[in-house]
Amino acid sequence: MDNIKVEIKELKKYFEDLLGLENVKTNEPMSKHTTFKTGGPAWYYLTPENGEQIAKIIDLCNKTGVKYHMHGNGSNVLFDDEGYDGVIIATCDNMTELIRDNNVLVAGAGVTLARLAKEALDGELTGLEFASGIPGTVGGAVVMNAGAYGGEIRHVIVTATVYDCESKEVKILGNKELCLEYRKSIIMEKPYIVLEACFELCHGDKEDIKETMNDYNSRRREKQPLNYASAGSTFKRPEGYFAGALIEECGLKGYRVNDAMVSEKHAGFVVNTGNATTKDVLEVIKHVQEMVYEIKKVKLEPEVRIIKK
C-alpha cells in the first residue's frame, strides 16, 4: 500500500500539467460530491474538460495499475466511508457544453438533466419533461437509461459518443446499439465512457410542456422525501411489483440504523436524516432486502451503485 501511495503522489504533477491546478484535488471527501452526503476521501478528484483528457487519465491509470471511477454529480452512488483508493474522473464541472439545433440537443456528459430539460422547454421541444426532476447528469442517465413517469432516455436519444477504454477509440453508438432497457445499457457491460449524447425531440406547445414539468415536479415534492439527502429510489422495481409498496407492506417504514432510515414518506427511499455513514445506509438496505425476501419472497436489487474503497 505504501508503495502505491508513493506512486500516486508522483502522478500529481502529471495531472496538474494535463488539467491545470484548479482541476486537481487530492484527498477529496466524496461526501461533498454525492447526494447521499456520505463517503470518505478519494486519492484524486479530477475534472477534465474533454474526452482527450479523459483518455490520457485512463491510459496513465491503466499503466500504473491505479483504479479509476467515472463520476457525474453523485446522485446514484454510495462511496465507502474509508474513501476511494484511486482516481475520480468527474464530468459535472467542465464537460457541460449544451447545443440546441432546431429539435436536436447535443449535451456533454456532465450536463444535468434539469438543465437539459430546461433547454428543451426554452426551445419549445417536448419529450424530456420526465427528466426535469431527476438529479443526475447526461452521462449517468445514458448508462442507466434513466426514466420517470413513463418516459425514458431510450425514447429520445439518437446517439451517444463514447470512449472505448480497450481499443482507445472514440465511438458513436446509435439508439439500438446502446441496448437500452430498464435501468440498463450496453455501457454497463462494456469498457465505454459516455462523452456526450444527442437527443431528438418534437416541437410542442411551451405552456403544455411547462405544465407537464410542473405537474411531475409537484408530484415528486408531494410523494418523495426531498427534504433529506438520498440517492432517489434505492431499489430497482422488481418485475410485477413496486419496491416501495413491498417495503411498506413489510412494516419497514421508519426502520433506521443511526441516521440512515427508510423514509416514512416513501418506503422506496433510504434517506440520510443527519449524519448517516455509508455503513449505516448499507445496513438499512441489507435489512430491507432480507425482510422483503423473508416475508414476500421477492428479491430487491439496489438501484444505487456501491463504490468500494
ABEGO torsion letter per residue (X at the ends): XAAAAAAAAAAAAAAAAAAEAAABBBGBBAAAABAAGBEBBBABBBBBABAAAAAAAAAAAAAAGBBBBBBBAGAABBBBAAEBBEBBBBAAAABABBBBBEABBBBBAABBAAAAAAAAAAAGBBGAAAAAABBBBAAAAAAAGBBBGGBBAAAABABBBBBBAAAGBBBBBBAAAAGBBBGBBAAAABBBBBABBBBBBBBBBAAAAAAAAAAAAAAAAAABBAABBBAEBABBBBBGBBAAAAAAAAGABGBBBEABBBBAABAABBBBABABBAAAAAAAAAAAAAAAAAAAGBBBBBABBBBBX
